[in-house]
């Protein structure tokens, strides 16, 4: 009988495995957080069911659910990629979590990649849930799935950049207040529930440049009206994505 010789080879795991493990952890933490769950799942679901079932807002011709579902999908993207990510990252920065993770074998860009992957996983779960509820309420979508996918990806990139910028520059308490305030303001003024044509024409021009307006209007043009590729809305989201991510990369502070 021989004695085996073990030769330990300490070292970091392969980068894809580290990113996947961090993304899984980020997703579990997000889904276990009651406040984040309220923002990402409960509020969009309640708004969809309430405003589709009760005639509170004049949504124009056709079924209310056909108008509301694209806006609620846009709201779900904003709640996860912007509000939820900003608040969670802001408090991680305050408590020194980001500083410690930055000193681990996982590079900083890998950590941000993992956070983005976590956002995408959460959004997929949101979209599946909201789509199922919308179909149960009688939703009849139209349009090009590729256009919808591009809108969701660019919308996620835009809101993610803005959320990281806020979390990396403001104090955690300020991020919490500002992120929730922006969420409420964009919910009211971003064409999510109230049609943009209800506002004065001058106000419409300004609100139409917001990322939530571009995302909700683009999704509505495709899913409700069966329009082609919404290049104008994609362009607005693309500009917000580039500016937001570039600013986040430039000004984000890890401690």
CORZI-V464414 format. One record per residue. SS is DSSP state (helix for helix, strand for strand, loop for the rest). Layout:
# CORZI-V464414
ss
SS
SS
This chain:
# CORZI-V464414
ss
loop
loop
loop
loop
loop
loop
loop
loop
loop
loop
loop
loop
loop
loop
helix
helix
helix
helix
helix
helix
helix
helix
helix
helix
helix
helix
helix
helix
helix
helix
helix
helix
loop
helix
helix
helix
helix
helix
helix
helix
helix
helix
helix
helix
helix
helix
helix
helix
helix
helix
helix
helix
helix
loop
loop
loop
loop
loop
loop
loop
loop
loop
loop
helix
helix
helix
helix
helix
helix
helix
helix
helix
helix
helix
helix
helix
helix
helix
helix
helix
helix
helix
helix
helix
helix
helix
helix
helix
helix
helix
helix
helix
helix
helix
loop
loop
helix
helix
helix
helix
helix
helix
loop
loop
loop
loop
loop
helix
helix
helix
helix
helix
helix
helix
helix
helix
helix
helix
helix
helix
helix
helix
helix
helix
helix
helix
helix
helix
helix
helix
helix
helix
helix
helix
helix
helix
loop
loop
loop
loop
loop
loop
loop
loop
helix
helix
helix
helix
helix
helix
helix
helix
helix
helix
helix
helix
helix
helix
helix
helix
helix
helix
helix
helix
helix
helix
helix
helix
helix
loop
loop
helix
helix
helix
helix
helix
helix
helix
helix
helix
helix
helix
helix
helix
helix
helix
helix
helix
helix
loop
loop
loop
loop
loop
loop
helix
helix
helix
loop
loop
helix
helix
helix
helix
helix
helix
helix
loop
loop
loop
helix
helix
helix
helix
helix
helix
helix
helix
helix
helix
helix
helix
helix
loop
loop
loop
loop
loop
loop
loop
helix
helix
helix
helix
helix
helix
helix
helix
helix
helix
helix
helix
helix
helix
helix
helix
helix
helix
helix
helix
helix
loop
loop
loop
loop
